[in-house]
Amino acid sequence: SKAGKVLRHRQFQIQLPAGNDAAAGAHAMQQAVDQLILELQQDILQLN
């Protein structure tokens, strides 16, 4: 059983320019989260 075992350890780092105001910062944050989701999906698919 894989329960309770660390299968993989990986660090993710995503950097995007945040812009000069809150709206630009929020947009950059959304882009970074979208990129993180894609990278996590790819990483999970590699486990199988």
C-alpha distance matrix in Angstrom:
0.0 3.8 5.5 8.5 8.5 11.6 11.3 15.1 18.2 21.3 24.6 26.7 30.4 32.8 36.4 39.1 42.7 42.9 46.5 49.3 48.6 46.0 45.8 45.2 42.6 40.8 40.9 39.5 36.7 35.8 36.0 33.7 31.1 31.4 31.0 27.9 26.3 27.2 25.7 22.4 22.3 23.0 20.5 17.6 19.0 18.8 15.0 14.8
3.8 0.0 3.8 6.3 5.5 8.1 7.7 11.5 14.5 17.6 20.8 22.9 26.7 29.0 32.7 35.4 39.0 39.3 42.9 45.7 45.1 42.5 42.4 41.7 39.0 37.3 37.5 36.0 33.1 32.5 32.6 30.1 27.6 28.1 27.5 24.3 23.0 23.9 22.3 19.0 19.2 19.9 17.1 14.5 16.3 16.1 12.3 12.8
5.5 3.8 0.0 3.8 5.6 8.6 9.6 13.0 15.4 18.4 21.3 23.3 27.0 29.2 32.8 35.4 38.9 38.8 42.4 45.0 44.1 41.4 41.4 41.0 38.2 36.4 36.9 35.6 32.4 31.9 32.4 29.9 27.2 28.0 27.8 24.5 23.1 24.6 23.2 19.6 20.1 21.5 18.7 16.0 18.3 18.5 14.8 15.5
8.5 6.3 3.8 0.0 3.8 6.7 9.2 12.1 13.7 17.0 19.5 21.9 25.4 28.0 31.4 34.2 37.5 37.4 41.1 43.5 42.7 40.0 40.4 39.9 36.9 35.3 36.1 34.6 31.4 31.2 31.9 29.1 26.6 27.9 27.5 23.9 23.1 24.9 23.1 19.6 20.8 22.1 19.0 16.9 19.7 19.6 16.0 17.5
8.5 5.5 5.6 3.8 0.0 3.8 6.0 9.1 11.1 14.6 17.6 20.2 23.8 26.6 30.1 33.1 36.5 36.7 40.5 43.0 42.6 40.2 40.5 39.7 36.7 35.4 35.9 34.1 31.1 31.1 31.3 28.4 26.2 27.3 26.5 22.9 22.4 23.7 21.5 18.3 19.7 20.3 17.0 15.3 17.9 17.2 13.7 15.5
11.6 8.1 8.6 6.7 3.8 0.0 3.8 5.7 7.3 10.8 13.8 16.6 20.2 23.1 26.6 29.6 33.1 33.5 37.3 39.9 39.7 37.4 37.8 36.7 33.7 32.7 33.1 31.0 28.2 28.4 28.3 25.3 23.4 24.6 23.4 19.9 19.8 21.0 18.5 15.6 17.4 17.8 14.2 13.2 16.1 15.1 12.0 14.6
11.3 7.7 9.6 9.2 6.0 3.8 0.0 3.8 7.1 10.1 13.7 16.1 19.8 22.5 26.1 29.1 32.7 33.4 37.1 40.0 39.9 37.8 37.8 36.5 33.8 32.7 32.7 30.6 28.1 27.9 27.5 24.6 22.8 23.5 22.1 18.9 18.6 19.1 16.6 13.9 15.1 15.1 11.5 10.4 12.9 11.6 8.4 11.1
15.1 11.5 13.0 12.1 9.1 5.7 3.8 0.0 3.8 6.5 10.2 12.7 16.3 19.2 22.7 25.9 29.5 30.4 34.1 37.0 37.2 35.3 35.4 33.8 31.2 30.4 30.3 27.9 25.6 25.7 24.9 21.9 20.6 21.3 19.5 16.4 16.6 17.1 14.1 11.8 13.7 13.3 9.5 9.6 12.4 10.6 8.5 12.0
18.2 14.5 15.4 13.7 11.1 7.3 7.1 3.8 0.0 3.8 7.0 10.1 13.5 16.7 20.1 23.4 26.9 27.8 31.5 34.3 34.6 32.8 33.2 31.6 28.7 28.2 28.4 25.8 23.5 24.1 23.4 20.0 19.0 20.4 18.4 15.1 16.1 16.9 13.6 11.8 14.5 14.2 10.5 11.5 14.6 13.0 11.6 15.2
21.3 17.6 18.4 17.0 14.6 10.8 10.1 6.5 3.8 0.0 3.8 6.6 10.0 13.2 16.5 19.9 23.4 24.5 28.2 31.1 31.6 30.0 30.3 28.5 25.7 25.5 25.4 22.6 20.6 21.3 20.2 16.9 16.3 17.6 15.2 12.2 13.8 14.3 10.8 9.8 12.9 12.3 9.0 11.1 14.0 12.5 12.2 15.9
24.6 20.8 21.3 19.5 17.6 13.8 13.7 10.2 7.0 3.8 0.0 3.8 6.6 10.1 13.2 16.7 20.1 21.1 24.9 27.7 28.3 26.9 27.4 25.4 22.6 22.6 22.7 19.7 17.8 19.0 18.0 14.4 14.4 16.1 13.7 10.7 13.2 14.1 10.7 10.4 14.0 13.7 11.0 13.4 16.4 15.3 15.5 19.1
26.7 22.9 23.3 21.9 20.2 16.6 16.1 12.7 10.1 6.6 3.8 0.0 3.8 6.6 10.1 13.3 16.8 18.0 21.6 24.6 25.2 23.9 24.1 22.0 19.4 19.5 19.2 16.2 14.5 15.6 14.3 10.8 11.1 12.7 10.1 7.5 10.5 11.3 8.2 8.8 12.4 12.2 10.6 13.2 15.9 15.4 16.3 19.6
30.4 26.7 27.0 25.4 23.8 20.2 19.8 16.3 13.5 10.0 6.6 3.8 0.0 3.8 6.6 10.1 13.5 14.9 18.5 21.5 22.4 21.5 21.9 19.5 16.9 17.6 17.3 13.9 12.8 14.5 13.0 9.4 10.9 12.8 10.0 8.4 12.1 12.7 10.2 11.6 15.0 14.8 13.7 16.6 19.0 18.6 19.8 23.1
32.8 29.0 29.2 28.0 26.6 23.1 22.5 19.2 16.7 13.2 10.1 6.6 3.8 0.0 3.8 6.7 10.3 11.8 15.3 18.6 19.5 18.7 18.8 16.1 13.9 14.6 13.9 10.4 9.9 11.5 9.5 6.2 8.7 10.3 7.6 7.3 11.1 11.6 10.0 12.1 15.0 15.0 14.9 17.7 19.7 19.8 21.5 24.4
36.4 32.7 32.8 31.4 30.1 26.6 26.1 22.7 20.1 16.5 13.2 10.1 6.6 3.8 0.0 3.8 6.9 8.9 12.2 15.4 16.9 16.7 16.9 13.9 11.9 13.5 12.8 9.0 9.5 11.9 9.9 7.3 10.6 12.3 10.0 10.6 14.2 14.6 13.5 15.8 18.5 18.5 18.6 21.5 23.3 23.4 25.2 28.1
39.1 35.4 35.4 34.2 33.1 29.6 29.1 25.9 23.4 19.9 16.7 13.3 10.1 6.7 3.8 0.0 3.8 6.1 9.1 12.6 14.1 14.3 14.0 10.7 9.4 11.3 10.0 6.3 8.2 10.3 8.1 7.0 10.8 11.9 10.3 11.9 15.1 15.4 15.2 17.6 19.9 20.1 20.8 23.5 25.1 25.6 27.6 30.2
42.7 39.0 38.9 37.5 36.5 33.1 32.7 29.5 26.9 23.4 20.1 16.8 13.5 10.3 6.9 3.8 0.0 3.8 5.8 9.2 11.3 12.3 12.4 8.8 8.1 11.0 9.9 6.8 9.5 12.0 10.3 10.0 13.6 14.8 13.8 15.5 18.5 18.9 18.9 21.3 23.5 23.8 24.6 27.2 28.8 29.4 31.3 34.0
42.9 39.3 38.8 37.4 36.7 33.5 33.4 30.4 27.8 24.5 21.1 18.0 14.9 11.8 8.9 6.1 3.8 0.0 3.8 6.8 8.0 8.6 9.2 6.0 4.5 7.9 7.9 5.4 7.7 10.6 10.2 10.1 13.1 14.8 14.7 16.0 18.7 19.8 20.1 22.1 24.3 25.2 25.9 28.1 30.0 30.8 32.5 35.1
46.5 42.9 42.4 41.1 40.5 37.3 37.1 34.1 31.5 28.2 24.9 21.6 18.5 15.3 12.2 9.1 5.8 3.8 0.0 3.8 5.9 8.0 8.3 5.0 5.8 9.2 8.9 7.8 10.6 12.9 12.6 13.3 16.2 17.5 17.6 19.4 21.9 22.8 23.4 25.4 27.4 28.3 29.2 31.5 33.1 34.1 35.9 38.4
49.3 45.7 45.0 43.5 43.0 39.9 40.0 37.0 34.3 31.1 27.7 24.6 21.5 18.6 15.4 12.6 9.2 6.8 3.8 0.0 3.8 7.2 8.5 6.5 7.4 10.7 11.3 10.9 13.2 15.6 15.9 16.6 19.2 20.7 21.1 22.6 25.0 26.2 26.8 28.7 30.8 31.8 32.6 34.7 36.6 37.5 39.2 41.7
48.6 45.1 44.1 42.7 42.6 39.7 39.9 37.2 34.6 31.6 28.3 25.2 22.4 19.5 16.9 14.1 11.3 8.0 5.9 3.8 0.0 3.8 5.6 5.4 6.2 8.7 10.1 10.7 12.3 14.5 15.6 16.5 18.5 20.2 21.2 22.5 24.5 26.1 27.0 28.5 30.5 31.9 32.8 34.5 36.5 37.8 39.3 41.7
46.0 42.5 41.4 40.0 40.2 37.4 37.8 35.3 32.8 30.0 26.9 23.9 21.5 18.7 16.7 14.3 12.3 8.6 8.0 7.2 3.8 0.0 3.8 5.5 4.9 6.0 8.5 9.8 10.3 12.3 14.2 15.1 16.3 18.3 19.8 20.7 22.4 24.4 25.5 26.6 28.5 30.3 31.1 32.5 34.6 36.1 37.4 39.6
45.8 42.4 41.4 40.4 40.5 37.8 37.8 35.4 33.2 30.3 27.4 24.1 21.9 18.8 16.9 14.0 12.4 9.2 8.3 8.5 5.6 3.8 0.0 3.8 5.4 5.1 6.2 8.6 9.8 10.7 12.4 14.2 15.4 16.6 18.5 19.9 21.2 22.9 24.5 25.7 27.2 29.0 30.3 31.6 33.4 35.1 36.6 38.6
45.2 41.7 41.0 39.9 39.7 36.7 36.5 33.8 31.6 28.5 25.4 22.0 19.5 16.1 13.9 10.7 8.8 6.0 5.0 6.5 5.4 5.5 3.8 0.0 3.8 5.5 5.0 6.2 8.6 9.9 10.6 12.2 14.3 15.3 16.5 18.3 20.0 21.3 22.6 24.3 25.9 27.3 28.5 30.2 31.9 33.4 35.1 37.2
42.6 39.0 38.2 36.9 36.7 33.7 33.8 31.2 28.7 25.7 22.6 19.4 16.9 13.9 11.9 9.4 8.1 4.5 5.8 7.4 6.2 4.9 5.4 3.8 0.0 3.8 5.4 5.1 6.1 8.7 9.9 10.4 12.3 14.2 15.2 16.3 18.4 20.1 21.0 22.3 24.4 25.8 26.6 28.3 30.3 31.7 33.1 35.4
40.8 37.3 36.4 35.3 35.4 32.7 32.7 30.4 28.2 25.5 22.6 19.5 17.6 14.6 13.5 11.3 11.0 7.9 9.2 10.7 8.7 6.0 5.1 5.5 3.8 0.0 3.8 5.5 5.0 6.3 8.7 9.8 10.6 12.4 14.3 15.2 16.6 18.6 20.0 20.9 22.7 24.6 25.6 26.8 28.8 30.5 31.8 33.9
40.9 37.5 36.9 36.1 35.9 33.1 32.7 30.3 28.4 25.4 22.7 19.2 17.3 13.9 12.8 10.0 9.9 7.9 8.9 11.3 10.1 8.5 6.2 5.0 5.4 3.8 0.0 3.8 5.4 5.1 6.3 8.7 9.9 10.6 12.4 14.3 15.5 16.8 18.6 20.0 21.3 23.0 24.4 25.9 27.4 29.2 30.8 32.8
39.5 36.0 35.6 34.6 34.1 31.0 30.6 27.9 25.8 22.6 19.7 16.2 13.9 10.4 9.0 6.3 6.8 5.4 7.8 10.9 10.7 9.8 8.6 6.2 5.1 5.5 3.8 0.0 3.8 5.4 5.1 6.1 8.6 9.8 10.5 12.2 14.3 15.4 16.5 18.2 20.0 21.3 22.4 24.2 25.9 27.3 29.0 31.2
36.7 33.1 32.4 31.4 31.1 28.2 28.1 25.6 23.5 20.6 17.8 14.5 12.8 9.9 9.5 8.2 9.5 7.7 10.6 13.2 12.3 10.3 9.8 8.6 6.1 5.0 5.4 3.8 0.0 3.8 5.4 5.0 6.2 8.6 9.8 10.4 12.3 14.3 15.2 16.3 18.3 20.1 20.8 22.3 24.4 25.8 27.1 29.4
35.8 32.5 31.9 31.2 31.1 28.4 27.9 25.7 24.1 21.3 19.0 15.6 14.5 11.5 11.9 10.3 12.0 10.6 12.9 15.6 14.5 12.3 10.7 9.9 8.7 6.3 5.1 5.4 3.8 0.0 3.8 5.4 5.1 6.1 8.6 9.8 10.6 12.5 14.3 15.2 16.6 18.6 19.9 21.0 22.8 24.7 26.1 27.9
36.0 32.6 32.4 31.9 31.3 28.3 27.5 24.9 23.4 20.2 18.0 14.3 13.0 9.5 9.9 8.1 10.3 10.2 12.6 15.9 15.6 14.2 12.4 10.6 9.9 8.7 6.3 5.1 5.4 3.8 0.0 3.8 5.5 5.1 6.2 8.6 9.9 10.7 12.4 14.3 15.5 16.8 18.4 20.0 21.4 23.0 24.9 26.8
33.7 30.1 29.9 29.1 28.4 25.3 24.6 21.9 20.0 16.9 14.4 10.8 9.4 6.2 7.3 7.0 10.0 10.1 13.3 16.6 16.5 15.1 14.2 12.2 10.4 9.8 8.7 6.1 5.0 5.4 3.8 0.0 3.8 5.4 5.1 6.1 8.6 9.9 10.5 12.2 14.2 15.4 16.3 18.2 20.0 21.3 22.9 25.2
31.1 27.6 27.2 26.6 26.2 23.4 22.8 20.6 19.0 16.3 14.4 11.1 10.9 8.7 10.6 10.8 13.6 13.1 16.2 19.2 18.5 16.3 15.4 14.3 12.3 10.6 9.9 8.6 6.2 5.1 5.5 3.8 0.0 3.8 5.4 5.0 6.2 8.7 9.8 10.4 12.2 14.3 15.1 16.2 18.3 20.0 21.2 23.3
31.4 28.1 28.0 27.9 27.3 24.6 23.5 21.3 20.4 17.6 16.1 12.7 12.8 10.3 12.3 11.9 14.8 14.8 17.5 20.7 20.2 18.3 16.6 15.3 14.2 12.4 10.6 9.8 8.6 6.1 5.1 5.4 3.8 0.0 3.8 5.4 5.2 6.4 8.8 10.0 10.7 12.6 14.3 15.5 16.8 18.8 20.5 22.2
31.0 27.5 27.8 27.5 26.5 23.4 22.1 19.5 18.4 15.2 13.7 10.1 10.0 7.6 10.0 10.3 13.8 14.7 17.6 21.1 21.2 19.8 18.5 16.5 15.2 14.3 12.4 10.5 9.8 8.6 6.2 5.1 5.4 3.8 0.0 3.8 5.4 5.2 6.3 8.6 10.0 10.8 12.3 14.3 15.6 16.9 19.0 21.0
27.9 24.3 24.5 23.9 22.9 19.9 18.9 16.4 15.1 12.2 10.7 7.5 8.4 7.3 10.6 11.9 15.5 16.0 19.4 22.6 22.5 20.7 19.9 18.3 16.3 15.2 14.3 12.2 10.4 9.8 8.6 6.1 5.0 5.4 3.8 0.0 3.8 5.4 5.1 6.1 8.5 9.9 10.4 12.1 14.2 15.4 16.8 19.2
26.3 23.0 23.1 23.1 22.4 19.8 18.6 16.6 16.1 13.8 13.2 10.5 12.1 11.1 14.2 15.1 18.5 18.7 21.9 25.0 24.5 22.4 21.2 20.0 18.4 16.6 15.5 14.3 12.3 10.6 9.9 8.6 6.2 5.2 5.4 3.8 0.0 3.8 5.5 5.1 6.1 8.7 9.8 10.5 12.3 14.4 15.6 17.4
27.2 23.9 24.6 24.9 23.7 21.0 19.1 17.1 16.9 14.3 14.1 11.3 12.7 11.6 14.6 15.4 18.9 19.8 22.8 26.2 26.1 24.4 22.9 21.3 20.1 18.6 16.8 15.4 14.3 12.5 10.7 9.9 8.7 6.4 5.2 5.4 3.8 0.0 3.8 5.5 5.1 6.3 8.6 10.0 10.7 12.6 14.7 16.3
25.7 22.3 23.2 23.1 21.5 18.5 16.6 14.1 13.6 10.8 10.7 8.2 10.2 10.0 13.5 15.2 18.9 20.1 23.4 26.8 27.0 25.5 24.5 22.6 21.0 20.0 18.6 16.5 15.2 14.3 12.4 10.5 9.8 8.8 6.3 5.1 5.5 3.8 0.0 3.8 5.4 5.2 6.1 8.6 10.0 10.8 12.8 15.1
22.4 19.0 19.6 19.6 18.3 15.6 13.9 11.8 11.8 9.8 10.4 8.8 11.6 12.1 15.8 17.6 21.3 22.1 25.4 28.7 28.5 26.6 25.7 24.3 22.3 20.9 20.0 18.2 16.3 15.2 14.3 12.2 10.4 10.0 8.6 6.1 5.1 5.5 3.8 0.0 3.8 5.4 5.0 6.1 8.5 9.9 10.9 13.2
22.3 19.2 20.1 20.8 19.7 17.4 15.1 13.7 14.5 12.9 14.0 12.4 15.0 15.0 18.5 19.9 23.5 24.3 27.4 30.8 30.5 28.5 27.2 25.9 24.4 22.7 21.3 20.0 18.3 16.6 15.5 14.2 12.2 10.7 10.0 8.5 6.1 5.1 5.4 3.8 0.0 3.8 5.4 5.2 6.2 8.7 10.2 11.5
23.0 19.9 21.5 22.1 20.3 17.8 15.1 13.3 14.2 12.3 13.7 12.2 14.8 15.0 18.5 20.1 23.8 25.2 28.3 31.8 31.9 30.3 29.0 27.3 25.8 24.6 23.0 21.3 20.1 18.6 16.8 15.4 14.3 12.6 10.8 9.9 8.7 6.3 5.2 5.4 3.8 0.0 3.8 5.5 5.2 6.4 9.1 10.6
20.5 17.1 18.7 19.0 17.0 14.2 11.5 9.5 10.5 9.0 11.0 10.6 13.7 14.9 18.6 20.8 24.6 25.9 29.2 32.6 32.8 31.1 30.3 28.5 26.6 25.6 24.4 22.4 20.8 19.9 18.4 16.3 15.1 14.3 12.3 10.4 9.8 8.6 6.1 5.0 5.4 3.8 0.0 3.8 5.5 5.2 6.8 9.5
17.6 14.5 16.0 16.9 15.3 13.2 10.4 9.6 11.5 11.1 13.4 13.2 16.6 17.7 21.5 23.5 27.2 28.1 31.5 34.7 34.5 32.5 31.6 30.2 28.3 26.8 25.9 24.2 22.3 21.0 20.0 18.2 16.2 15.5 14.3 12.1 10.5 10.0 8.6 6.1 5.2 5.5 3.8 0.0 3.8 5.3 5.3 7.2
19.0 16.3 18.3 19.7 17.9 16.1 12.9 12.4 14.6 14.0 16.4 15.9 19.0 19.7 23.3 25.1 28.8 30.0 33.1 36.6 36.5 34.6 33.4 31.9 30.3 28.8 27.4 25.9 24.4 22.8 21.4 20.0 18.3 16.8 15.6 14.2 12.3 10.7 10.0 8.5 6.2 5.2 5.5 3.8 0.0 3.8 5.4 5.7
18.8 16.1 18.5 19.6 17.2 15.1 11.6 10.6 13.0 12.5 15.3 15.4 18.6 19.8 23.4 25.6 29.4 30.8 34.1 37.5 37.8 36.1 35.1 33.4 31.7 30.5 29.2 27.3 25.8 24.7 23.0 21.3 20.0 18.8 16.9 15.4 14.4 12.6 10.8 9.9 8.7 6.4 5.2 5.3 3.8 0.0 3.8 5.5
15.0 12.3 14.8 16.0 13.7 12.0 8.4 8.5 11.6 12.2 15.5 16.3 19.8 21.5 25.2 27.6 31.3 32.5 35.9 39.2 39.3 37.4 36.6 35.1 33.1 31.8 30.8 29.0 27.1 26.1 24.9 22.9 21.2 20.5 19.0 16.8 15.6 14.7 12.8 10.9 10.2 9.1 6.8 5.3 5.4 3.8 0.0 3.8
14.8 12.8 15.5 17.5 15.5 14.6 11.1 12.0 15.2 15.9 19.1 19.6 23.1 24.4 28.1 30.2 34.0 35.1 38.4 41.7 41.7 39.6 38.6 37.2 35.4 33.9 32.8 31.2 29.4 27.9 26.8 25.2 23.3 22.2 21.0 19.2 17.4 16.3 15.1 13.2 11.5 10.6 9.5 7.2 5.7 5.5 3.8 0.0
